[in-house]
Amino acid sequence: MNLRDLGYLVALAEEHHFGRAAASCGVSQPTLSTQIHRLENELGVPLAVRAGRRIEITPVGERIAQTAREMLVLADDIRTLALEESERTTRQLKVGVFPTLGPFLLPRVIARFDQYEPGVNIHVVEKRTARLLEAVNQGDLDVAVVAAPVEDKTLTAIPVFREEFLLVTGVDDELAHEKGPIDPHDVSTDGLILMSEGHCLRDQVLEVCSPSGPMPPNGLSAGSLATIRELVSVGAGRTLMPRSAVSAPKPKDPRIVVREFTRPRPHRDIVVCGRPAAMTRPSVLTLINILRDLPGDIVEPLGVDGATLCSHGLGN
């Protein structure tokens, strides 16, 4: 058994067709078929059966294929570590970030990478958190920048910064005229505008505001912070936004009012997570250091002396 044969099995499990699997591996169909049969003989269990024109992977074959995927990803991590150390390849870093953080994060990170790691090509993908973690596990991304907690214990998560939430209302909202910071428990879920289902920011905001009452079944939601901001500006409701979404260099909008919360302020903690082998790469360590050095008037660094990590919500 070798990595090449395991790669053939993974390709067959994905394509369910010998010809397409062989093409994806760059070999002939007889070669792939022969190696699959040899692997079956070596392991002593059937891995694939023909069902008409489709090849079905047996239950034990599926389990073996999943473990093989993990082995192949780990093997790629090992190759990358060796190649980067020997400088025999152009270093690349594939980073995932979720949409409500990306617009603030990406320009700052890319600019700093050009300064500190000029030899690294950084590729950034924006997806929802669940998709990002899946891509990291499959080896399509090296690391992901997501909100804590990360439930997947196969990944290593390193804290980088904390970002507070702010109340954003229209100028005619009653909370816009309150004196002093707002108690988050005073923000009713009635009239609260949320990100659409599947966005982690939706869950974070609900965690903060849920003591005020259940979310109305027909509440407004949108797929981007920009859309929510426009809805708030015309008096359609109020929302919570991360500080980075309403801070410079974004111009002030006279149609909205931004208010601080009382302490302990609601927030989200951001981590860099990835496969353990990937987290030791110099380019990943540089990314972590850049994220811990973002503007202090917007975020608070984590993972440095005096900082503590907790999940989003009303932390200490």
Phi, psi and omega per residue, in radians:
M1 nan 2.309 3.112
N2 -2.447 2.997 -3.094
L3 -1.101 -0.594 3.134
R4 -1.065 -0.829 -3.131
D5 -1.154 -0.648 3.082
L6 -1.124 -0.614 3.068
G7 -1.121 -0.646 3.078
Y8 -1.096 -0.735 3.140
L9 -1.122 -0.755 3.119
V10 -1.068 -0.742 3.122
A11 -1.102 -0.707 3.123
L12 -1.173 -0.653 3.110
A13 -1.155 -0.482 3.132
E14 -1.497 -0.622 -3.044
E15 -1.662 -0.476 -3.080
H16 0.953 0.596 -3.120
H17 -2.796 2.196 -3.076
F18 -1.089 -0.738 -3.103
G19 -1.111 -0.839 -3.129
R20 -1.181 -0.656 3.104
A21 -1.112 -0.744 3.123
A22 -1.090 -0.739 3.138
A23 -1.096 -0.694 -3.132
S24 -1.175 -0.442 3.128
C25 -1.633 -0.134 3.133
G26 1.298 0.541 3.109
V27 -2.266 2.999 3.102
S28 -1.365 2.760 3.128
Q29 -1.083 -0.770 3.113
P30 -1.042 -0.636 3.133
T31 -1.104 -0.844 -3.129
L32 -1.123 -0.756 -3.128
S33 -1.073 -0.755 -3.134
T34 -1.093 -0.736 -3.104
Q35 -1.221 -0.572 3.078
I36 -1.140 -0.756 3.124
H37 -1.130 -0.683 3.099
R38 -1.124 -0.672 3.112
L39 -1.140 -0.689 3.081
E40 -1.072 -0.761 -3.141
N41 -1.137 -0.679 -3.134
E42 -1.172 -0.716 -3.107
L43 -1.456 -0.396 3.113
G44 1.383 0.337 3.117
V45 -2.412 2.597 3.064
P46 -1.286 2.377 -3.126
L47 -1.856 -0.504 -3.077
A48 -2.568 2.542 3.085
V49 -2.335 2.617 3.134
R50 -1.512 2.303 3.069
A51 -2.216 1.483 -3.028
G52 1.247 -2.260 3.099
R53 -1.470 -0.158 -3.054
R54 -1.761 2.478 3.055
I55 -1.696 2.126 3.110
E56 -1.765 2.382 3.084
I57 -1.531 2.319 -3.130
T58 -1.185 2.819 3.105
P59 -0.946 -0.778 3.116
V60 -1.207 -0.566 3.081
G61 -1.114 -0.659 3.103
E62 -1.120 -0.733 -3.142
R63 -1.149 -0.722 3.118
I64 -1.151 -0.708 3.141
A65 -1.097 -0.673 3.131
Q66 -1.141 -0.758 3.081
T67 -1.125 -0.647 3.114
A68 -1.112 -0.683 3.090
R69 -1.012 -0.783 -3.131
E70 -1.118 -0.679 3.118
M71 -1.153 -0.703 -3.124
L72 -1.168 -0.687 3.087
V73 -1.112 -0.766 3.117
L74 -1.097 -0.689 3.107
A75 -1.092 -0.684 3.083
D76 -1.119 -0.688 3.093
D77 -1.059 -0.732 3.139
I78 -1.115 -0.771 3.123
R79 -1.071 -0.755 -3.120
T80 -1.097 -0.763 3.107
L81 -1.014 -0.785 -3.106
A82 -1.193 -0.741 -3.115
L83 -1.147 -0.735 3.133
E84 -1.163 -0.678 -3.132
E85 -1.133 -0.670 -3.127
S86 -1.512 -0.074 3.141
E87 0.977 0.656 3.103
R88 -1.636 0.089 -3.141
T89 -2.603 2.731 3.026
T90 -1.229 2.198 -3.092
R91 -1.273 2.366 3.119
Q92 -2.268 2.532 3.097
L93 -2.311 2.088 -3.133
K94 -1.783 1.983 -3.016
V95 -2.058 2.369 3.041
G96 -1.886 2.541 3.111
V97 -2.541 2.568 -3.101
F98 -1.474 2.702 -2.911
P99 -1.091 -0.532 -3.106
T100 -1.423 -0.010 3.060
L101 -1.986 -0.530 -3.021
G102 -0.916 -0.857 -3.077
P103 -1.049 -0.566 3.088
F104 -1.369 -0.702 -2.950
L105 -1.412 -0.794 -2.918
L106 -1.053 -0.847 -3.135
P107 -1.049 -0.673 -3.112
R108 -1.218 -0.735 -3.099
V109 -1.188 -0.815 -3.091
I110 -1.113 -0.715 3.119
A111 -1.100 -0.721 -3.124
R112 -1.249 -0.602 3.123
F113 -1.103 -0.681 3.101
D114 -1.060 -0.501 -3.129
Q115 -1.421 -0.772 -3.011
Y116 -1.700 -0.486 -3.113
E117 -2.336 1.186 -3.075
P118 -1.117 -0.328 -3.125
G119 -1.562 0.110 -3.092
V120 -1.877 2.256 2.979
N121 -1.570 1.971 -3.116
I122 -1.734 2.227 3.122
H123 -2.004 2.203 -3.053
V124 -2.051 2.377 3.116
V125 -2.153 2.343 3.055
E126 -1.787 2.114 3.079
K127 -2.622 2.902 3.033
R128 -1.176 2.750 -2.980
T129 -0.987 -0.788 -3.100
A130 -1.038 -0.703 3.124
R131 -1.204 -0.623 3.129
L132 -1.117 -0.802 -3.122
L133 -1.133 -0.657 3.077
E134 -1.088 -0.755 -3.134
A135 -1.147 -0.631 3.081
V136 -1.121 -0.805 -3.137
N137 -1.090 -0.588 -3.112
Q138 -1.483 -0.080 3.133
G139 1.507 0.071 3.119
D140 -1.329 -0.424 3.038
L141 -2.170 2.596 3.058
D142 -1.387 -0.824 -3.139
V143 -2.523 2.867 3.059
A144 -2.314 2.503 3.057
V145 -1.793 1.920 -2.995
V146 -2.394 3.009 3.094
A147 -1.518 2.452 3.055
A148 -1.278 2.685 0.024
P149 -1.541 2.679 3.024
V150 -1.741 2.010 -3.036
E151 -1.359 -0.370 -3.102
D152 -1.294 1.858 -3.062
K153 -1.346 -0.132 3.069
T154 -1.372 -0.226 -3.135
L155 -1.786 2.617 3.048
T156 -1.664 2.275 -3.141
A157 -2.056 2.229 -3.134
I158 -2.082 2.129 -3.118
P159 -1.195 2.483 -3.122
V160 -2.215 -0.730 3.084
F161 -2.806 2.820 3.084
R162 -1.994 2.393 3.138
E163 -2.200 2.197 -3.129
E164 -1.404 2.706 3.021
F165 -1.653 2.592 3.072
L166 -2.149 2.656 3.052
L167 -1.478 2.289 3.130
V168 -2.127 2.115 -3.102
T169 -2.294 2.920 2.952
G170 -1.314 2.853 -3.065
V171 -1.162 -0.385 -3.126
D172 -1.647 -0.016 3.137
D173 -1.171 2.455 -3.118
E174 -1.069 -0.578 3.138
L175 -1.271 -0.298 3.134
A176 -1.202 -0.364 -3.050
H177 -1.876 0.081 3.062
E178 -1.176 2.589 3.101
K179 -1.578 2.364 3.092
G180 1.388 3.129 3.137
P181 -1.069 2.682 -3.112
I182 -1.688 2.338 3.003
D183 -1.270 2.155 -3.102
P184 -1.026 -0.448 3.120
H185 -1.274 -0.193 3.079
D186 -1.528 -0.076 3.141
V187 -1.544 1.826 -3.106
S188 -1.206 2.561 3.048
T189 -1.266 -0.298 3.075
D190 -1.227 2.098 -3.105
G191 1.523 0.112 3.138
L192 -1.447 2.245 3.116
I193 -1.715 2.237 -3.043
L194 -2.069 2.826 2.899
M195 -1.159 2.719 -3.113
S196 -1.217 2.909 -3.110
E197 -0.948 2.439 3.101
G198 1.745 -0.277 3.094
H199 -1.542 2.321 -3.105
C200 -1.136 -0.490 3.134
L201 -1.105 -0.545 3.090
R202 -1.057 -0.847 -3.119
D203 -1.144 -0.645 -3.130
Q204 -1.144 -0.761 3.141
V205 -1.159 -0.717 3.115
L206 -1.111 -0.626 3.118
E207 -1.096 -0.658 -3.134
V208 -1.257 -0.754 -2.985
C209 -1.663 -0.138 -3.064
S210 -1.043 -0.538 3.082
P211 -1.071 -0.339 3.140
S212 -1.391 -0.157 3.133
G213 2.364 2.863 -3.135
P214 -1.202 2.689 3.120
M215 -1.256 2.239 3.086
P216 -0.986 2.486 -3.038
P217 -1.119 -0.454 -3.084
N218 -1.930 0.555 -3.133
G219 -1.190 2.707 -3.141
L220 -1.273 2.522 3.027
S221 -2.556 2.812 -3.129
A222 -2.614 2.874 -3.058
G223 -1.625 -0.013 3.139
S224 -2.618 2.698 3.091
L225 -1.154 -0.551 3.122
A226 -1.094 -0.731 3.119
T227 -1.177 -0.743 3.113
I228 -1.061 -0.727 3.132
R229 -1.032 -0.728 3.132
E230 -1.176 -0.681 3.116
L231 -1.113 -0.723 3.109
V232 -1.116 -0.693 -3.057
S233 -1.135 -0.419 3.130
V234 -1.744 0.200 3.050
G235 1.445 0.352 -3.113
A236 -1.366 -0.191 -3.123
G237 2.779 -2.928 3.113
R238 -2.241 2.938 -3.113
T239 -2.708 2.999 2.953
L240 -1.908 2.357 3.115
M241 -2.277 2.587 3.012
P242 -1.126 2.600 -3.068
R243 -0.984 -0.634 -3.097
S244 -1.100 -0.424 -3.099
A245 -1.333 -0.270 -3.101
V246 -2.216 0.308 -3.112
S247 -1.881 2.830 3.059
A248 -0.974 2.526 0.252
P249 -1.490 0.164 3.061
K250 -1.127 2.311 3.125
P251 -1.227 2.597 3.103
K252 -1.160 2.483 -3.138
D253 -1.897 2.006 -3.102
P254 -1.182 -0.163 -3.104
R255 -1.492 -0.192 -3.092
I256 -2.194 2.779 3.074
V257 -2.140 2.318 -3.135
V258 -1.941 2.204 -3.069
R259 -2.177 2.489 3.049
E260 -1.362 2.769 3.036
F261 -1.770 2.796 3.023
T262 -1.234 2.794 3.087
R263 -1.443 2.583 -0.060
P264 -1.264 2.242 -3.015
R265 -1.327 2.415 3.072
P266 -1.126 2.551 -3.039
H267 -2.778 3.048 2.957
R268 -2.250 2.466 3.090
D269 -1.763 2.279 -3.045
I270 -1.852 2.374 -3.141
V271 -2.226 2.720 2.912
V272 -1.755 2.171 -3.133
C273 -2.211 2.621 3.141
G274 -2.985 3.126 3.057
R275 -1.157 2.501 -3.036
P276 -0.906 -0.736 -3.113
A277 -1.137 -0.636 -3.118
A278 -1.210 -0.510 -3.057
M279 -1.232 -0.188 3.127
T280 -1.643 -0.076 -3.109
R281 -1.188 2.457 -3.140
P282 -0.981 -0.648 -3.125
S283 -1.179 -0.583 3.092
V284 -1.237 -0.708 3.094
L285 -1.099 -0.630 3.069
T286 -1.128 -0.745 3.100
L287 -1.019 -0.791 -3.138
I288 -1.048 -0.770 -3.132
N289 -1.146 -0.654 3.112
I290 -1.127 -0.740 -3.108
L291 -1.204 -0.492 3.091
R292 -1.397 -0.125 -3.088
D293 -2.017 0.420 3.080
L294 -1.251 2.867 -3.069
P295 -0.915 2.212 -3.061
G296 -1.226 -0.294 3.099
D297 -1.436 -0.067 3.138
I298 -1.984 -0.775 -3.116
V299 -2.291 2.844 3.089
E300 -1.979 2.202 -3.103
P301 -1.133 2.536 3.056
L302 -2.117 2.749 3.141
G303 1.426 0.194 3.061
V304 -2.041 3.027 -3.087
D305 -0.970 2.252 3.084
G306 1.546 -0.084 -3.133
A307 -1.729 2.593 3.099
T308 -2.252 2.541 -3.127
L309 -1.761 2.318 2.957
C310 -2.515 2.960 -3.135
S311 -1.300 2.971 -3.133
H312 -1.108 2.841 3.119
G313 2.040 -2.647 -3.095
L314 -1.553 1.335 3.139
G315 -1.573 3.111 3.124
N316 -1.546 nan nan
